[in-house]
Amino acid sequence: MTSPRHALVTGGSSGIGKSVARRLASAGHTVTICGRDSERLQQAAKELSEQGAPVTSLIADVSKPRQVGDLVREAVETNGPLGILVNNAGRNGGGRTAELSDELWREVLSTNLDSVFYVTREVLARGGIGEVDHARIINIASTAGKQGVLLAAPYSASKHGVVGFTKAVGKELAPQGITVNAVCPGYVETPMASRVRQAYADAWETTEAEVLSAFEAKIPLGRYSTPDEVASLVEYLTTEGAASITAQAFNVCGGLGNF
Ligand code: NAD
């Protein structure tokens, strides 16, 4: 059963975030998405609306605390207190550790981990989530949050951080009935997945198609997951039936990780 709530999906203009926005809006929730690029946000909002999944779109860089403050204030002013937060915005990033710049390290950590803290803190402090029944926080981590990924130390570190944050905040908010869980995708076909394959192709001096074959060979189901398969678990976690699930991290990865 689903009681309609106001959901904020960060990075909702692309990939997994867009699929989550589509599923939640189709399930009857009021959905706000955010991203940094106004044109891409408008395009996503138009596409979702044409598919019967209307959303409000707001510009915000979630790695910037001041912009996060404005985002949550505007979201609440527009659509009321938040009952669902999906921390989805993220980026890939890595390379040989001896060659990593401070800038790349900070950029990956601030986009993937600091943002989850900033948005969660703001939604708890001023987003009204404590007033809403069946409130949910869902963080899109990664199987890289449970195992090391070759040539991706900053990414793996950031996603391990997201899993740890989820487990700690899940315990903290349990007495209020707010559940906090992480969803850990493996390989999912999105614009980010293509950028990741290209980065490995460059590092290994091969083609993106070869990298794709090598990755698919590692996945027991033999294929990438779809954004909608990830969104489907996110949607389940928002239901009343998922009320006793908190402080967990679930893989959606075709069997890639079984831990
Ligand atoms: P994507 O690049 O298609 O989408 C990422 C979205 O986040 C984009 O809309 C982007 O604009 C937004 N974003 C990035 N930085 C932002 C910032 N600072 N402020 C606001 N928005 C920002 O990627 P995706 O594959 O859909 O990734 C979504 C999430 O899933 C990420 O957290 C990613 O780490 C995670 N993930 C993806 C995969 C995969 O294989 N695609 C695997 C595991 C985890």
Boltz pocket constraint, residues with backbone or C-beta under 6 A from the ligand:
constraints:
  - pocket:
      binder: B
      contacts: [[A, 10], [A, 11], [A, 12], [A, 13], [A, 14], [A, 15], [A, 16], [A, 17], [A, 34], [A, 35], [A, 36], [A, 60], [A, 61], [A, 62], [A, 63], [A, 87], [A, 88], [A, 89], [A, 90], [A, 91], [A, 92], [A, 111], [A, 140], [A, 141], [A, 142], [A, 143], [A, 184], [A, 185], [A, 186], [A, 187], [A, 188], [A, 189], [A, 190], [A, 191], [A, 192], [A, 193]]
      max_distance: 6.0
